[in-house]
Structure formats: structure tokens, C-alpha cells
Amino acid sequence: CREAGPAAPGRKRMDYAGRSLRGQSLCGRDMSMALLIAADLRDCNLYGANLCGADLRDCDLRGADLHEACFLTQGQLAAAKGDKTTRLPPRLRRPAGWEG
């Protein structure tokens, strides 16, 4: 992943709160600082997606491929929902409260 540069002046924070993006390819998408609260990202491919500062509270990540997502943190995962089919980067742990 490339390093994230400063946000463009006047750039609006993307709001996907409560939206279904299920099964979509979000490869390389800049989702930095996005509101993804309770969004449905089940089975999404997030290869190279920039998740720096994204709010993943109650975001459904079951079956999502995050193994090459950029700037994903353990805290973001702890706030989200996932299961044994969620692919994570090797440096991060599956939260204890996740299904399966």
C-alpha cells in the first residue's frame, strides 16, 4: 500500500452508514475517514482499500477480504462484526467476540 497523503482541502467525509455494499469490489478505494457505521460489507473485496480513520462500528465484515487493506487497525476490527470467513492481514488478530 502506498502511504496516505493529506486529505484534499474541503473533501467531504464519505457517508456509507447503514448502507449495503455487500459483495462489491472496493479494491483500491479511498475510504479514509469514511463513516461505515452499521454498513453491510459482507463478502466485499477490499484489496488495497485505504481504511485510515474509517469508522467501522457495527460494520458487518463477514466474508470480507481485508488481508491487503491499507491502514486497518485492531481497534477498527474490535468495533466491527466479522467471523471466521473474514480474511485479515497477518499482523492483526481476529477479535474474540466475532462469530465462529
Backbone atoms as SQL, in Angstrom:
CREATE TABLE atoms (id INTEGER PRIMARY KEY, chain TEXT, resi INTEGER, resn TEXT, atom TEXT, x REAL, y REAL, z REAL);
INSERT INTO atoms VALUES
  (1, 'A', 1, 'CYS', 'N', 0.834, -1.191, 0.000),
  (2, 'A', 1, 'CYS', 'CA', 0.000, 0.000, 0.000),
  (3, 'A', 1, 'CYS', 'C', 0.868, 1.240, 0.000),
  (4, 'A', 2, 'ARG', 'N', 0.403, 2.212, -0.698),
  (5, 'A', 2, 'ARG', 'CA', 1.108, 3.487, -0.695),
  (6, 'A', 2, 'ARG', 'C', 0.749, 4.249, 0.565),
  (7, 'A', 3, 'GLU', 'N', 1.608, 5.175, 0.932),
  (8, 'A', 3, 'GLU', 'CA', 1.311, 5.989, 2.112),
  (9, 'A', 3, 'GLU', 'C', 0.196, 6.971, 1.790),
  (10, 'A', 4, 'ALA', 'N', -0.639, 7.201, 2.776),
  (11, 'A', 4, 'ALA', 'CA', -1.738, 8.153, 2.584),
  (12, 'A', 4, 'ALA', 'C', -1.209, 9.565, 2.679),
  (13, 'A', 5, 'GLY', 'N', -1.617, 10.388, 1.754),
  (14, 'A', 5, 'GLY', 'CA', -1.242, 11.792, 1.787),
  (15, 'A', 5, 'GLY', 'C', -2.299, 12.568, 2.554),
  (16, 'A', 6, 'PRO', 'N', -2.096, 13.853, 2.701),
  (17, 'A', 6, 'PRO', 'CA', -3.089, 14.655, 3.414),
  (18, 'A', 6, 'PRO', 'C', -4.399, 14.697, 2.635),
  (19, 'A', 7, 'ALA', 'N', -5.487, 14.787, 3.354),
  (20, 'A', 7, 'ALA', 'CA', -6.797, 14.874, 2.717),
  (21, 'A', 7, 'ALA', 'C', -6.891, 16.186, 1.948),
  (22, 'A', 8, 'ALA', 'N', -7.563, 16.107, 0.812),
  (23, 'A', 8, 'ALA', 'CA', -7.739, 17.306, -0.007),
  (24, 'A', 8, 'ALA', 'C', -8.568, 18.327, 0.761),
  (25, 'A', 9, 'PRO', 'N', -8.202, 19.609, 0.654),
  (26, 'A', 9, 'PRO', 'CA', -8.985, 20.636, 1.351),
  (27, 'A', 9, 'PRO', 'C', -10.443, 20.600, 0.897),
  (28, 'A', 10, 'GLY', 'N', -11.341, 20.688, 1.843),
  (29, 'A', 10, 'GLY', 'CA', -12.760, 20.704, 1.521),
  (30, 'A', 10, 'GLY', 'C', -13.338, 19.350, 1.154),
  (31, 'A', 11, 'ARG', 'N', -12.557, 18.310, 1.259),
  (32, 'A', 11, 'ARG', 'CA', -13.046, 16.973, 0.922),
  (33, 'A', 11, 'ARG', 'C', -14.092, 16.543, 1.941),
  (34, 'A', 12, 'LYS', 'N', -15.227, 16.097, 1.453),
  (35, 'A', 12, 'LYS', 'CA', -16.286, 15.643, 2.346),
  (36, 'A', 12, 'LYS', 'C', -16.007, 14.235, 2.826),
  (37, 'A', 13, 'ARG', 'N', -16.426, 13.961, 4.043),
  (38, 'A', 13, 'ARG', 'CA', -16.296, 12.630, 4.620),
  (39, 'A', 13, 'ARG', 'C', -17.377, 11.743, 3.995),
  (40, 'A', 14, 'MET', 'N', -16.974, 10.635, 3.386),
  (41, 'A', 14, 'MET', 'CA', -17.935, 9.747, 2.748),
  (42, 'A', 14, 'MET', 'C', -18.817, 9.097, 3.801),
  (43, 'A', 15, 'ASP', 'N', -20.096, 9.046, 3.533),
  (44, 'A', 15, 'ASP', 'CA', -21.058, 8.502, 4.481),
  (45, 'A', 15, 'ASP', 'C', -21.759, 7.289, 3.885),
  (46, 'A', 16, 'TYR', 'N', -21.346, 6.110, 4.369),
  (47, 'A', 16, 'TYR', 'CA', -21.961, 4.847, 3.968),
  (48, 'A', 16, 'TYR', 'C', -22.716, 4.229, 5.141),
  (49, 'A', 17, 'ALA', 'N', -22.970, 4.997, 6.169),
  (50, 'A', 17, 'ALA', 'CA', -23.611, 4.474, 7.383),
  (51, 'A', 17, 'ALA', 'C', -24.924, 3.782, 7.037),
  (52, 'A', 18, 'GLY', 'N', -25.031, 2.519, 7.461),
  (53, 'A', 18, 'GLY', 'CA', -26.247, 1.747, 7.260),
  (54, 'A', 18, 'GLY', 'C', -26.487, 1.263, 5.843),
  (55, 'A', 19, 'ARG', 'N', -25.598, 1.563, 4.929),
  (56, 'A', 19, 'ARG', 'CA', -25.791, 1.162, 3.525),
  (57, 'A', 19, 'ARG', 'C', -25.282, -0.234, 3.251),
  (58, 'A', 20, 'SER', 'N', -25.865, -0.879, 2.274),
  (59, 'A', 20, 'SER', 'CA', -25.409, -2.201, 1.848),
  (60, 'A', 20, 'SER', 'C', -24.485, -2.068, 0.647),
  (61, 'A', 21, 'LEU', 'N', -23.252, -2.524, 0.830),
  (62, 'A', 21, 'LEU', 'CA', -22.277, -2.611, -0.248),
  (63, 'A', 21, 'LEU', 'C', -21.913, -4.079, -0.463),
  (64, 'A', 22, 'ARG', 'N', -22.752, -4.957, 0.008),
  (65, 'A', 22, 'ARG', 'CA', -22.488, -6.390, 0.033),
  (66, 'A', 22, 'ARG', 'C', -22.017, -6.917, -1.322),
  (67, 'A', 23, 'GLY', 'N', -20.893, -7.647, -1.265),
  (68, 'A', 23, 'GLY', 'CA', -20.357, -8.325, -2.426),
  (69, 'A', 23, 'GLY', 'C', -19.656, -7.438, -3.440),
  (70, 'A', 24, 'GLN', 'N', -19.537, -6.158, -3.171),
  (71, 'A', 24, 'GLN', 'CA', -18.918, -5.259, -4.142),
  (72, 'A', 24, 'GLN', 'C', -17.396, -5.324, -4.068),
  (73, 'A', 25, 'SER', 'N', -16.771, -5.031, -5.179),
  (74, 'A', 25, 'SER', 'CA', -15.325, -4.899, -5.209),
  (75, 'A', 25, 'SER', 'C', -14.990, -3.457, -4.858),
  (76, 'A', 26, 'LEU', 'N', -14.303, -3.290, -3.746),
  (77, 'A', 26, 'LEU', 'CA', -13.897, -1.964, -3.287),
  (78, 'A', 26, 'LEU', 'C', -12.376, -1.835, -3.365),
  (79, 'A', 27, 'CYS', 'N', -11.781, -2.587, -4.276),
  (80, 'A', 27, 'CYS', 'CA', -10.328, -2.613, -4.441),
  (81, 'A', 27, 'CYS', 'C', -9.791, -1.217, -4.716),
  (82, 'A', 28, 'GLY', 'N', -8.783, -0.842, -3.946),
  (83, 'A', 28, 'GLY', 'CA', -8.097, 0.422, -4.156),
  (84, 'A', 28, 'GLY', 'C', -8.912, 1.662, -3.825),
  (85, 'A', 29, 'ARG', 'N', -10.099, 1.491, -3.298),
  (86, 'A', 29, 'ARG', 'CA', -10.969, 2.638, -2.994),
  (87, 'A', 29, 'ARG', 'C', -10.413, 3.416, -1.810),
  (88, 'A', 30, 'ASP', 'N', -10.446, 4.735, -1.898),
  (89, 'A', 30, 'ASP', 'CA', -10.033, 5.575, -0.776),
  (90, 'A', 30, 'ASP', 'C', -11.245, 5.758, 0.129),
  (91, 'A', 31, 'MET', 'N', -11.260, 5.016, 1.227),
  (92, 'A', 31, 'MET', 'CA', -12.341, 5.093, 2.196),
  (93, 'A', 31, 'MET', 'C', -11.831, 5.687, 3.502),
  (94, 'A', 32, 'SER', 'N', -10.739, 6.449, 3.407),
  (95, 'A', 32, 'SER', 'CA', -10.176, 7.066, 4.603),
  (96, 'A', 32, 'SER', 'C', -11.201, 8.018, 5.213),
  (97, 'A', 33, 'MET', 'N', -11.350, 7.919, 6.510),
  (98, 'A', 33, 'MET', 'CA', -12.260, 8.743, 7.304),
  (99, 'A', 33, 'MET', 'C', -13.735, 8.517, 6.969),
  (100, 'A', 34, 'ALA', 'N', -14.057, 7.481, 6.208),
  (101, 'A', 34, 'ALA', 'CA', -15.452, 7.212, 5.823),
  (102, 'A', 34, 'ALA', 'C', -16.270, 6.761, 7.024),
  (103, 'A', 35, 'LEU', 'N', -17.539, 7.123, 7.012),
  (104, 'A', 35, 'LEU', 'CA', -18.481, 6.647, 8.016),
  (105, 'A', 35, 'LEU', 'C', -19.082, 5.344, 7.492),
  (106, 'A', 36, 'LEU', 'N', -18.706, 4.238, 8.101),
  (107, 'A', 36, 'LEU', 'CA', -19.188, 2.921, 7.701),
  (108, 'A', 36, 'LEU', 'C', -19.964, 2.270, 8.849),
  (109, 'A', 37, 'ILE', 'N', -20.529, 3.097, 9.716),
  (110, 'A', 37, 'ILE', 'CA', -21.252, 2.599, 10.884),
  (111, 'A', 37, 'ILE', 'C', -22.431, 1.755, 10.419),
  (112, 'A', 38, 'ALA', 'N', -22.473, 0.492, 10.873),
  (113, 'A', 38, 'ALA', 'CA', -23.534, -0.470, 10.560),
  (114, 'A', 38, 'ALA', 'C', -23.704, -0.717, 9.060),
  (115, 'A', 39, 'ALA', 'N', -22.664, -0.452, 8.277),
  (116, 'A', 39, 'ALA', 'CA', -22.717, -0.748, 6.843),
  (117, 'A', 39, 'ALA', 'C', -22.552, -2.253, 6.627),
  (118, 'A', 40, 'ASP', 'N', -23.107, -2.758, 5.544),
  (119, 'A', 40, 'ASP', 'CA', -23.006, -4.172, 5.194),
  (120, 'A', 40, 'ASP', 'C', -21.909, -4.333, 4.147),
  (121, 'A', 41, 'LEU', 'N', -20.749, -4.799, 4.582),
  (122, 'A', 41, 'LEU', 'CA', -19.627, -5.062, 3.688),
  (123, 'A', 41, 'LEU', 'C', -19.364, -6.554, 3.564),
  (124, 'A', 42, 'ARG', 'N', -20.383, -7.364, 3.827),
  (125, 'A', 42, 'ARG', 'CA', -20.201, -8.814, 3.704),
  (126, 'A', 42, 'ARG', 'C', -19.732, -9.170, 2.300),
  (127, 'A', 43, 'ASP', 'N', -18.733, -10.052, 2.252),
  (128, 'A', 43, 'ASP', 'CA', -18.198, -10.596, 1.003),
  (129, 'A', 43, 'ASP', 'C', -17.577, -9.551, 0.081),
  (130, 'A', 44, 'CYS', 'N', -17.219, -8.378, 0.604),
  (131, 'A', 44, 'CYS', 'CA', -16.563, -7.351, -0.210),
  (132, 'A', 44, 'CYS', 'C', -15.073, -7.647, -0.335),
  (133, 'A', 45, 'ASN', 'N', -14.506, -7.261, -1.464),
  (134, 'A', 45, 'ASN', 'CA', -13.074, -7.341, -1.672),
  (135, 'A', 45, 'ASN', 'C', -12.503, -5.947, -1.445),
  (136, 'A', 46, 'LEU', 'N', -11.678, -5.814, -0.408),
  (137, 'A', 46, 'LEU', 'CA', -11.100, -4.522, -0.036),
  (138, 'A', 46, 'LEU', 'C', -9.593, -4.495, -0.278),
  (139, 'A', 47, 'TYR', 'N', -9.133, -5.221, -1.287),
  (140, 'A', 47, 'TYR', 'CA', -7.712, -5.263, -1.623),
  (141, 'A', 47, 'TYR', 'C', -7.215, -3.845, -1.909),
  (142, 'A', 48, 'GLY', 'N', -6.249, -3.398, -1.133),
  (143, 'A', 48, 'GLY', 'CA', -5.646, -2.086, -1.351),
  (144, 'A', 48, 'GLY', 'C', -6.517, -0.902, -0.952),
  (145, 'A', 49, 'ALA', 'N', -7.683, -1.155, -0.366),
  (146, 'A', 49, 'ALA', 'CA', -8.555, -0.056, 0.058),
  (147, 'A', 49, 'ALA', 'C', -7.913, 0.677, 1.235),
  (148, 'A', 50, 'ASN', 'N', -7.984, 1.997, 1.222),
  (149, 'A', 50, 'ASN', 'CA', -7.437, 2.822, 2.292),
  (150, 'A', 50, 'ASN', 'C', -8.520, 3.008, 3.359),
  (151, 'A', 51, 'LEU', 'N', -8.325, 2.399, 4.524),
  (152, 'A', 51, 'LEU', 'CA', -9.292, 2.482, 5.612),
  (153, 'A', 51, 'LEU', 'C', -8.795, 3.351, 6.764),
  (154, 'A', 52, 'CYS', 'N', -7.837, 4.220, 6.481),
  (155, 'A', 52, 'CYS', 'CA', -7.263, 5.078, 7.514),
  (156, 'A', 52, 'CYS', 'C', -8.356, 5.928, 8.171),
  (157, 'A', 53, 'GLY', 'N', -8.584, 5.715, 9.448),
  (158, 'A', 53, 'GLY', 'CA', -9.544, 6.503, 10.205),
  (159, 'A', 53, 'GLY', 'C', -11.003, 6.205, 9.904),
  (160, 'A', 54, 'ALA', 'N', -11.285, 5.176, 9.103),
  (161, 'A', 54, 'ALA', 'CA', -12.681, 4.828, 8.787),
  (162, 'A', 54, 'ALA', 'C', -13.388, 4.349, 10.054),
  (163, 'A', 55, 'ASP', 'N', -14.628, 4.753, 10.223),
  (164, 'A', 55, 'ASP', 'CA', -15.421, 4.364, 11.395),
  (165, 'A', 55, 'ASP', 'C', -16.171, 3.083, 11.067),
  (166, 'A', 56, 'LEU', 'N', -15.700, 1.969, 11.619),
  (167, 'A', 56, 'LEU', 'CA', -16.251, 0.646, 11.325),
  (168, 'A', 56, 'LEU', 'C', -17.159, 0.111, 12.439),
  (169, 'A', 57, 'ARG', 'N', -17.663, 0.977, 13.312),
  (170, 'A', 57, 'ARG', 'CA', -18.524, 0.495, 14.398),
  (171, 'A', 57, 'ARG', 'C', -19.734, -0.245, 13.833),
  (172, 'A', 58, 'ASP', 'N', -19.923, -1.483, 14.290),
  (173, 'A', 58, 'ASP', 'CA', -21.028, -2.356, 13.882),
  (174, 'A', 58, 'ASP', 'C', -21.067, -2.633, 12.383),
  (175, 'A', 59, 'CYS', 'N', -19.987, -2.365, 11.679),
  (176, 'A', 59, 'CYS', 'CA', -19.896, -2.688, 10.255),
  (177, 'A', 59, 'CYS', 'C', -19.800, -4.204, 10.118),
  (178, 'A', 60, 'ASP', 'N', -20.573, -4.780, 9.204),
  (179, 'A', 60, 'ASP', 'CA', -20.599, -6.240, 9.012),
  (180, 'A', 60, 'ASP', 'C', -19.535, -6.628, 7.992),
  (181, 'A', 61, 'LEU', 'N', -18.489, -7.270, 8.472),
  (182, 'A', 61, 'LEU', 'CA', -17.351, -7.665, 7.639),
  (183, 'A', 61, 'LEU', 'C', -17.296, -9.173, 7.402),
  (184, 'A', 62, 'ARG', 'N', -18.382, -9.878, 7.675),
  (185, 'A', 62, 'ARG', 'CA', -18.368, -11.337, 7.484),
  (186, 'A', 62, 'ARG', 'C', -18.081, -11.676, 6.022),
  (187, 'A', 63, 'GLY', 'N', -17.074, -12.507, 5.821),
  (188, 'A', 63, 'GLY', 'CA', -16.706, -12.934, 4.478),
  (189, 'A', 63, 'GLY', 'C', -15.922, -11.910, 3.679),
  (190, 'A', 64, 'ALA', 'N', -15.659, -10.746, 4.241),
  (191, 'A', 64, 'ALA', 'CA', -14.916, -9.703, 3.525),
  (192, 'A', 64, 'ALA', 'C', -13.428, -10.066, 3.455),
  (193, 'A', 65, 'ASP', 'N', -12.785, -9.619, 2.396),
  (194, 'A', 65, 'ASP', 'CA', -11.355, -9.838, 2.219),
  (195, 'A', 65, 'ASP', 'C', -10.613, -8.546, 2.548),
  (196, 'A', 66, 'LEU', 'N', -10.029, -8.516, 3.731),
  (197, 'A', 66, 'LEU', 'CA', -9.287, -7.352, 4.225),
  (198, 'A', 66, 'LEU', 'C', -7.791, -7.620, 4.292),
  (199, 'A', 67, 'HIS', 'N', -7.342, -8.762, 3.772),
  (200, 'A', 67, 'HIS', 'CA', -5.945, -9.156, 4.013),
  (201, 'A', 67, 'HIS', 'C', -4.932, -8.205, 3.395),
  (202, 'A', 68, 'GLU', 'N', -5.311, -7.384, 2.432),
  (203, 'A', 68, 'GLU', 'CA', -4.408, -6.398, 1.850),
  (204, 'A', 68, 'GLU', 'C', -4.966, -4.979, 1.964),
  (205, 'A', 69, 'ALA', 'N', -5.907, -4.770, 2.900),
  (206, 'A', 69, 'ALA', 'CA', -6.438, -3.417, 3.122),
  (207, 'A', 69, 'ALA', 'C', -5.352, -2.561, 3.781),
  (208, 'A', 70, 'CYS', 'N', -5.347, -1.289, 3.464),
  (209, 'A', 70, 'CYS', 'CA', -4.325, -0.375, 3.979),
  (210, 'A', 70, 'CYS', 'C', -4.820, 0.369, 5.210),
  (211, 'A', 71, 'PHE', 'N', -3.941, 0.505, 6.183),
  (212, 'A', 71, 'PHE', 'CA', -4.161, 1.312, 7.382),
  (213, 'A', 71, 'PHE', 'C', -5.309, 0.807, 8.256),
  (214, 'A', 72, 'LEU', 'N', -5.619, -0.468, 8.194),
  (215, 'A', 72, 'LEU', 'CA', -6.621, -1.089, 9.055),
  (216, 'A', 72, 'LEU', 'C', -5.986, -1.339, 10.422),
  (217, 'A', 73, 'THR', 'N', -6.731, -1.052, 11.490),
  (218, 'A', 73, 'THR', 'CA', -6.185, -1.217, 12.834),
  (219, 'A', 73, 'THR', 'C', -6.963, -2.259, 13.631),
  (220, 'A', 74, 'GLN', 'N', -6.353, -2.723, 14.695),
  (221, 'A', 74, 'GLN', 'CA', -7.000, -3.676, 15.587),
  (222, 'A', 74, 'GLN', 'C', -8.247, -3.058, 16.224),
  (223, 'A', 75, 'GLY', 'N', -8.185, -1.787, 16.559),
  (224, 'A', 75, 'GLY', 'CA', -9.337, -1.099, 17.141),
  (225, 'A', 75, 'GLY', 'C', -10.525, -1.044, 16.191),
  (226, 'A', 76, 'GLN', 'N', -10.259, -0.827, 14.918),
  (227, 'A', 76, 'GLN', 'CA', -11.346, -0.822, 13.929),
  (228, 'A', 76, 'GLN', 'C', -12.010, -2.199, 13.869),
  (229, 'A', 77, 'LEU', 'N', -11.193, -3.249, 13.882),
  (230, 'A', 77, 'LEU', 'CA', -11.752, -4.603, 13.841),
  (231, 'A', 77, 'LEU', 'C', -12.577, -4.898, 15.093),
  (232, 'A', 78, 'ALA', 'N', -12.094, -4.459, 16.248),
  (233, 'A', 78, 'ALA', 'CA', -12.805, -4.713, 17.503),
  (234, 'A', 78, 'ALA', 'C', -14.181, -4.046, 17.512),
  (235, 'A', 79, 'ALA', 'N', -14.340, -2.965, 16.779),
  (236, 'A', 79, 'ALA', 'CA', -15.615, -2.246, 16.734),
  (237, 'A', 79, 'ALA', 'C', -16.572, -2.818, 15.692),
  (238, 'A', 80, 'ALA', 'N', -16.047, -3.672, 14.797),
  (239, 'A', 80, 'ALA', 'CA', -16.840, -4.227, 13.700),
  (240, 'A', 80, 'ALA', 'C', -17.339, -5.634, 14.038),
  (241, 'A', 81, 'LYS', 'N', -18.131, -6.190, 13.122),
  (242, 'A', 81, 'LYS', 'CA', -18.599, -7.576, 13.236),
  (243, 'A', 81, 'LYS', 'C', -17.941, -8.389, 12.130),
  (244, 'A', 82, 'GLY', 'N', -17.510, -9.584, 12.471),
  (245, 'A', 82, 'GLY', 'CA', -16.903, -10.465, 11.488),
  (246, 'A', 82, 'GLY', 'C', -17.048, -11.902, 11.916),
  (247, 'A', 83, 'ASP', 'N', -16.412, -12.800, 11.176),
  (248, 'A', 83, 'ASP', 'CA', -16.451, -14.218, 11.515),
  (249, 'A', 83, 'ASP', 'C', -15.197, -14.906, 10.981),
  (250, 'A', 84, 'LYS', 'N', -15.198, -16.224, 11.011),
  (251, 'A', 84, 'LYS', 'CA', -14.006, -16.967, 10.597),
  (252, 'A', 84, 'LYS', 'C', -13.734, -16.847, 9.101),
  (253, 'A', 85, 'THR', 'N', -14.707, -16.390, 8.313),
  (254, 'A', 85, 'THR', 'CA', -14.500, -16.249, 6.875),
  (255, 'A', 85, 'THR', 'C', -13.946, -14.875, 6.491),
  (256, 'A', 86, 'THR', 'N', -13.840, -13.965, 7.444),
  (257, 'A', 86, 'THR', 'CA', -13.265, -12.645, 7.178),
  (258, 'A', 86, 'THR', 'C', -11.747, -12.804, 7.068),
  (259, 'A', 87, 'ARG', 'N', -11.188, -12.394, 5.938),
  (260, 'A', 87, 'ARG', 'CA', -9.733, -12.501, 5.732),
  (261, 'A', 87, 'ARG', 'C', -9.061, -11.256, 6.271),
  (262, 'A', 88, 'LEU', 'N', -8.124, -11.459, 7.191),
  (263, 'A', 88, 'LEU', 'CA', -7.432, -10.349, 7.861),
  (264, 'A', 88, 'LEU', 'C', -5.964, -10.293, 7.471),
  (265, 'A', 89, 'PRO', 'N', -5.366, -9.108, 7.581),
  (266, 'A', 89, 'PRO', 'CA', -3.914, -9.016, 7.399),
  (267, 'A', 89, 'PRO', 'C', -3.221, -9.849, 8.479),
  (268, 'A', 90, 'PRO', 'N', -2.087, -10.455, 8.153),
  (269, 'A', 90, 'PRO', 'CA', -1.400, -11.318, 9.129),
  (270, 'A', 90, 'PRO', 'C', -1.018, -10.607, 10.426),
  (271, 'A', 91, 'ARG', 'N', -0.844, -9.308, 10.395),
  (272, 'A', 91, 'ARG', 'CA', -0.421, -8.561, 11.590),
  (273, 'A', 91, 'ARG', 'C', -1.562, -8.300, 12.567),
  (274, 'A', 92, 'LEU', 'N', -2.804, -8.570, 12.172),
  (275, 'A', 92, 'LEU', 'CA', -3.952, -8.302, 13.032),
  (276, 'A', 92, 'LEU', 'C', -4.596, -9.607, 13.505),
  (277, 'A', 93, 'ARG', 'N', -5.240, -9.543, 14.696),
  (278, 'A', 93, 'ARG', 'CA', -5.891, -10.709, 15.293),
  (279, 'A', 93, 'ARG', 'C', -7.401, -10.628, 15.111),
  (280, 'A', 94, 'ARG', 'N', -8.005, -11.769, 14.977),
  (281, 'A', 94, 'ARG', 'CA', -9.465, -11.858, 14.919),
  (282, 'A', 94, 'ARG', 'C', -10.009, -11.530, 16.319),
  (283, 'A', 95, 'PRO', 'N', -10.892, -10.539, 16.450),
  (284, 'A', 95, 'PRO', 'CA', -11.425, -10.193, 17.768),
  (285, 'A', 95, 'PRO', 'C', -12.171, -11.368, 18.407),
  (286, 'A', 96, 'ALA', 'N', -12.069, -11.476, 19.717),
  (287, 'A', 96, 'ALA', 'CA', -12.661, -12.601, 20.446),
  (288, 'A', 96, 'ALA', 'C', -14.174, -12.680, 20.286),
  (289, 'A', 97, 'GLY', 'N', -14.854, -11.562, 20.125),
  (290, 'A', 97, 'GLY', 'CA', -16.308, -11.562, 20.040),
  (291, 'A', 97, 'GLY', 'C', -16.876, -11.896, 18.670),
  (292, 'A', 98, 'TRP', 'N', -16.008, -12.111, 17.693),
  (293, 'A', 98, 'TRP', 'CA', -16.505, -12.412, 16.354),
  (294, 'A', 98, 'TRP', 'C', -17.074, -13.819, 16.276),
  (295, 'A', 99, 'GLU', 'N', -18.075, -14.006, 15.429),
  (296, 'A', 99, 'GLU', 'CA', -18.708, -15.325, 15.249),
  (297, 'A', 99, 'GLU', 'C', -17.708, -16.331, 14.702),
  (298, 'A', 100, 'GLY', 'N', -17.920, -17.576, 15.099),
  (299, 'A', 100, 'GLY', 'CA', -17.129, -18.671, 14.538),
  (300, 'A', 100, 'GLY', 'C', -15.705, -18.552, 14.876);
